[in-house]
Amino acid sequence: MRHLTAGLACALLAACAKAPAPPALASSTAVQPTAAMEANRRGEASLRQGELDSAVLHYREALRLSLAVEDANGIAANAVNLSIVYQRQGKYEEARASLAPLLERATVAHAPERRAQAALRRAVLDLEQRRSASAAEWAERAAAWCGEPCALAAAIQNVKGQLALEAGRLEEATAAARSALAASRAAGEPAEIANAQRLLGMAALAAGDGAAALDALREALGIDREIGIPRRIYLDLIGLGRASALRGEGEAARGYYARARAVSEADRDAAGEAAARAFLDALGSTAGSR
């Protein structure tokens, strides 16, 4: 089970990146901005339907058109969107490369907040691949670019908390999660509230506190179901299954894992479905050994 636990901790990072708003393209009757907005709309629709290859094509086209007219907001939003889709496909180098217009070869002036968002995405990508030093560096860059007050404060704290959790620094991870929870509540950001609760739950699990983990993860699940993001619902359910198993509640754990498998199957997430099945199999093996 150790490899499953480590894999889940990394997978949680995908839920920490703040999803970008649609690109705020300048009002214009020019062909390129209109086409870019339409390509972005199609990319979003494909992503919601789980059609990742189609989403990549549409977001790439939206990014190309935004670059052609030097629309800074469109470039930023579509670069981040493209990075998110590539990450879901497991194409990490492509996910990093899509952020280059913002971070490495920027030819258009971008607002610091946009660069901070891109830096945060780099941190998430690096940490998911266990590149902890690079992830920490990009998280610090995100904080520096974001400034004060920072609209990404909660998301940045959640990523820093994941860094601490991966390193086994549980008190630091919990403190970061609580900081993220306070910031997200103050800003009225349900998604980051759920991320912070999920991080608190995973830190509690690592500390062997199943009861605290259940409380935090139930809070996260309630929010994520309202928002309607399957990947986050899946992560909450897996965490709840682990917390139940830790407390010796085998049937409850089985129910959570089965629900996680169903969610991932409906979301066309083969990796998630396989992981949920592995948790179910491991639970059955444990029961059989008693």
N, C-alpha and C positions, 0 to 999 in steps of 0.2 A: 504493500500500500504506500510505501514511502515515495515511490516515483509518481504515483497518482497525486499525492498530497502536494509535492513540489510543482507538478504540472498545473494543478489548480491554482496555486499561489501565483504562478506566472500568468495564467489565463485571466485572473482577476484584474490584471493591469489593463486589459483591453477595456474594461468598464470604467476606468478612471479618466479616460480622455474625454474632454468636453466636446460633444458633437457640435459642429459649426452650424451657424445659421445659414440659410440660403444666401448667395452672394448679393450684396446690395449694389447692383449695377446702376450706373448713372442713367437717368432717364434720357432716352434718345430714340430717334426714329431710324438710326443707322442699322444696317443689316446685322453687323457683328454682335452688338449687345443683345438684340432680340434673339438671335440664334444661340448665343451663349446661355441666356436664361432658359431657353427651351431645352437645350442639351442638359443643363443642370437639373431641370424638372424631370426629364426622362431618367437621368442617373439616379435621382432620389427615388423615383417610382420603382426602378429595377432593384435598388438596394432593399427597399421595403418588401419586395417579393422574393428576395433571396437570390436574384439572378445576378450574381457577382460579375461574371464576364461582361454582361451587357452594361452593368453599372460602370465598369472600368472604361468601356468604349465611350459612353456618354460623358463621363467626367473628364476624360482626356480631351474630348472635343471641346467641352466647355472651357477647359483650361487653355487650350490652343487659341480659341476665339478671344478669350479675355486677354491673353498675352498680345494678340494682334492689335488690340485697341488700347493697350496699356491701362486696363481697368484694374486698379490696385485691389479693390474689394473683391472683384470677381476672381482675380488670380489667387488671392489668399484663400478664399472659401473653397474654390475648386481644387487647389493643391492639397488642402487638408482633407477634403472629401475623398479625393483619390487615394491619399495615404491610408485612410481608414479602410477603404475597400481592399486595397492590396494587403493590408495587415490581416484582414479576415480570410484572404486567400492563402496566407502564409508566405507571401512574397515580400520579405522584409527589406531587401535591397531596393526593390522598386518602390516600396513605401517611403523609404528614406529619400530616394531620388526625386520623388514627386514634390518634396518640400524644398528642393534646391532653389526655385525662384524666390523663396522667402528668406532662406538662410545662407545660401552659398554663392549664388550668382545673381543676386537681386539687381535688376536694372531699373526698377520702379520703386519709388518711396512708399514704404508700407508703414502703417501706424504701428507703434511699439506693441500694442495689444495683439495685433495680428502676428507679429514675429514671436511674441510670447506664446501664443497658441501653437505655432509651429514648433517652437522649442520644446513645449510640453509634449507634443506628439513624438518628437525624437526621443525624449526621455522614456516614454511608454514603450516605444519600439525597442530601444536598447535594453531596458530592464526585462522585457519579455524574453529576450535572448540572453539573459544573464550577463549583460555588459554593464555591470553595476556602476563602475567608475564613470563611464561615459553618460549613463543615465543620470547620475547625480550632478554631473557638470551641466547637462542640458536643463535639468530642473532648476538649477541656480540661475542659469541664463534666463529662463522663463520668468523667474521671480524678479530679476533685475530689469528686464524689459517691461514687465507689467507695471512696475512702479507702485505708488501709493495714492489713493486706494486701488487695489488690484481686483478686477472683476474675476480673475482666475485663481484667487487666493485659495479657495476651497479645493479646487482641482489640483493645484500644486501641492497643497498639504497632503492630499490623498496619495499622490504619487510618492512624495517623500515618506509617507507612512508605509507604503508598499516596499520601498527600499529598505526601511528599517526592519520590516517583517521578514523579508527575504534574508537579511543578515542575522536574524535571530534576536534583534534588539526589541523585545516585546514592549517594554515600557515606553520606548521612544515611538514605536508604531502606534500604540494606544494614545499617546499624547498628541501625535500628529492627527490621528483620526478625530479626536475630540476637538482639536483646533479647526479642522475641516468642517466638522458638524456645526460648530458655533458660527463659522463664517457663512456656511451654506444656508443655515436657518435665518441669519440676519439678512442675507441677500434674497431669500425666497427661492432657492434653487433645489427643487425636489430631487433631481438626478444626482446632485452631489451629496445631498443628505443621505440618499440611499447608498452611494458609494462609501461614505464615511461609516454608516451603520454596518455595511458589509465588511469593511476593514476592521472595525471593532469586533465583529463576530469572528473573523479569522484570527485575530490576535488572541481572543479568548480561547478559541480552539487550540491554538498553539500552546497556550498556558494550561490547557487541560480543564478549562472551566466550561463544561457543556451547557450549563444553565444560562450563563451570560451570553454565550454564543447564540443560543436559541432565541433569546430576547432580541438581540441586535439584528439577527438575520431575518426574523419575522417582520421587524420594522422595515428592513430593506425590501423584502418581498412585497409587502403591502404597497409601498411606493412604486416599485418597478412594475407591478401589475397595472397600476393606474396609468403610468407612463406608456406601457406597452412595448417594452424592448425585450424581445425573446432571449437574447444572450444574457442579459442581466438577471432575468427571471431564472434561467437555467443555473447560473452561478449561485443564486440565493438558495435554490432547491438542493443543489449539491452540498452546499455548506450546511443546510439544515439536516440533510441526511447524515453528514459526518458528526454533527453535534448530537443527533439522536443516537447514533451508534456509540458515541463516546459515553453516553448515559446508559447504555445497555438496552435501549429501546429499539430492538431489531425490526419490529414490524413498522414502526414509524419511519425508521431509516429507509426501509425498503420502499415505502410509499413515496417518500421524497425523491429517491433515486429513480423510481419508475416515472414519476411526473417529469423529472429533469430529462429523462430519455425521450419522453413523448414531446416535450417542448423542442428539444434539439432536432428531433426527427421532422417535426412540422416546420422548423426554421431551416431545414436542409443543411444542418450543421453536422456533417459526418463525424468530425473529430469529437464534438460534444457528445454525440450519441454513443460513440465507442467508449468514451470515458465513463459515461453513466452506466453503460453495460458492465464495464470492468468493476465499478464500485458495487453493482448488484452481485456480480459473480464473487467478488471478494467477501461480501457480506454472507453469501451462501456458504462459502468455504469455511468462514469463521464459525457459523452456526453448526456446520457439519462436524467440526472438530471438537465440539463440546460433548 
